[in-house]
Every structure is written in structure tokens, then in C-alpha cells.
Amino acid sequence: MIQALRRFAGHVGRSLFRWQSDGDGLIVLNQRRVFILPTATGLLFALTLIVMLLGAINYTLALGHALVFLLAGLGLTGMVHTFRNLAWLRLSPGRAEPVFAGELAHFPLHLENDRPRPRLALEFGFSRQPVARCDLPANDRLTLSIPLAAEQRGWLMLPRLRLATCYPLGLFVAWSYPAPAMRCLVYPRPLTLPLPPASLATTAGARTGEGGQEDFAGLRARQPADSPRHVAWKASAREPDAPLLVKVFGGGAQTELWLEEQALPGTFDFEHRLSALTGWVLAADGAGLRYGLRLGEIEILPDAGPAHRQRCLEHLALARS
């Protein structure tokens, strides 16, 4: 019986409130997708009009009747404007940039108003809690960023969104449930640990770049994974308060850093290992090192650059124990 009621409620929700995904295309809020009801203020306003009407009838006050009908007409006009503030609004989802666990994910939503009047006091939220507000000018478009807490790694899906407005009088609330298919990739929360020791890998040919051992290429700030033999003591002595500098060589052999879960303490559980590896990836990338990643059956060969960093973080975000 309970399951039947749940199925019936789900069917009513899907048919009446369109509780299904709208995909990643354009969303148009036609008249069937906009709902309107009086607010608490609107109900109090209606009750006041009824009391005023009863008083006008009891005392046969012509001006009282005129005032009641004037205020009633004003309320009905406000209801029409509240409904039209949402009707035929056009929305399209954007692309959410990846974040780390514990941060706020931002879902961009593109709004378009092709009407000659502005749409004011628009509220976007989840479970009746407004999280973003905006005003959309006439014949214009804007991009609204909807924040959502990213608590766990992996894919974060945008929950059922509620778009509402009480403009212009606050007597009625019009709302709709747009459901754009949006998701954000959440990386593991980074854990700061010293980098593991690096190794020298001989490369074929005369390769130039950081990490070689043949030609001097310059100086850079020392990182925890750098060998003390590469510290430029003379150059560092000129500025005692500055960080230590290390010599950078090009060609020949390169320093390669392997980030492996076997190098982590055995007391770490799977999620702590992912957080530690994430911190290592960020530290190695910030130091400009060539690094590779080994996690279970996953092996990413040493490389450097933003694309390599993103690839490693994506594997860590979607890894399974």
C-alpha cells in the first residue's frame, strides 16, 4: 500500500510538476510550467477585503464598495504581473568548473529575456531556500551562478531547482521547476604532505627542459623533493631572507616523480590516500616537476602541465576502492 502511494505521488509529481530532467538544451517556461498561489500576505489581504466588504454592505457605504473593488482589482492585476514575470523565460545550462571537496560548486545558468519588459526579483533555490537572486533587463540576457556545497568527491549533480518570484506586490508567488542536466566534477580534498623522493630518468636524445643534468638552465625556488646537492648556495647567500634556490638543468636525464599509494602510511584509508595523492599532484605541479601517478590499476606516465594535472585529478576524483 505504501509503495503504491509512493508510485502514485511520483507519477503526480512527474506529470504535474515535470519532475524529470530537461536535458542540456534550451528550457522555455511555457504557461503549463508556471504555477501560482497566494502568499501568506495575499491571504491576509483577501481576508481584509472580505471584512471591508462586509462592513460596506452592513453600512451601505458606496465609497467602501468602491475601495474594496479597487483593491481587489489591484490584487488581481498584481497576480497577472507575477505570473508574466516567469512565463516564457528562456534558460540554458552552462558548464560547471571542477572544484575540490569542501568548496562551493558554481553552476552557471544562462537566462534570456526576449520580452520588452524586465523580469525582476527572480529567486533560484533548493527546497524553498533561495540561494541566488537576480533581475533580468528587458531584451537582454545574463549568466547566473548558482552555488552548491560540494561535500564529497565525484560527480555532483544539480538538484531539483526551484525558480520563484513574488514581484510586484508580494501577494502571489509564481514558481517553476526547471531541471537542466548539469553536473560538476569534485576532486578529493587535498591533504598537505611532503613529496616523496624523485628519481632520475634518462631520456633518449638531446631533450631540453627542466629536470636534466647536463646544461645549466637557471634557478628556481627549492621544493621539498629537490636534492640538497642542487642548492645554489652562493646565489641563496646573496638574499638570506629569500627561499633557497636550486639549479635547473636541461637535456640528458630528467627528474621524474612517481606518486604512488604504496608510499603512503598504512593507517590511511582509501579516501585519505586519495586526498594525500591530490595534495602531491598539486605540490608537484606547482613545483614544475614531471610526475606520474599510480593508483591501483591506474598508471599515468610522468608528464607536466595543466592537462596532465587535470587528468590526474580526474582519475582521483572518480577512483573506486
PyMOL commands that set and color helices and strands:
alter all, ss='L'
color gray80, all
select helices_A, chain A and resi 2-16+31-33+40-58+62-84+228-230+233-237+261-263+270-286+306-317
alter helices_A, ss='H'
color red, helices_A
select strands_A, chain A and resi 27-28+35-38+90-93+99-100+104-113+119-126+129-136+140-149+154-157+162-165+172-176+183-187+199-202+215-221+245-250+253-260+290-295+298-303
alter strands_A, ss='S'
color yellow, strands_A
deselect
rebuild
show_as cartoon
